[in-house]
């Protein structure tokens, strides 16, 4: 029976805080916070250190990483300088974040076409190219980009427009094309360990 | 309700400074300073010097207590450390080892 704890607005903790239950912080904590339950950082609350818990909801300021086993929620007015990591992450309008955001524990997001996902997320130019690329087929004969695609399929370092086309194509009809191309993409034949002269001879002899 | 509650199951290692009431039900190691009342609950284990306007102890405390107003050790409370306070009471059933300075 772990009671919920409160660090009030007039309280400063210099050191690490850890426990089983839930914790509400309206004051300041200069140290790591590690809870088994929910951590609520209220408005005016501030933490200078890493925060971990089952669920972390932030209305205040954090200078450190947030790691939750269930969810991280940044509410309006939250300021976080640090990395977020949780299966579910919510960032409300008006919340400020500077750091890496990672939703972990979601197999559906992690596994398939990693390349397309990373390109779409981390290349802002890919987004910018979207409307242009959509307009393109009307102006340019459609055959050209398709041919380009087929010809230089295995080349990964292309300009963004091309990259985008390829991604879109993959997104529109994912199952058909990759299956056709699969034999071309096969990994190189396994490198066999070179055998010594004597060994080779032995082998031949054995076969005979 | 108290401003700050260090609940059962919570452990703090370090200094706690406050200008509001502090209730400790959990574990604390370090130092606890408040300009308001400090209450150490029955289930708590505290290894810290405590300063507060008034300090009430019902749990286990190892450390020196300083309070301008008063210090009370409740029944079941246990204090090992020196007490400096204008008023000081030890309830029946409490245990205490240390020196007392009532500024006489």
Interface residues (C-beta under 8 A of the other chain):
Chain A: X1 X2 X3 X4 X5 X6 X7 X8 X9 X10 X11 X12 X13 X14 X15 X16 X17 X18 X19 X20 X21 X23 X27 X31 X36
Chain B: X2 X3 X4 X5 X6 X7 X8 X9 X10 X11 X12 X13 X14 X15 X16 X17 X18 X19 X20 X22 X25 X26 X30
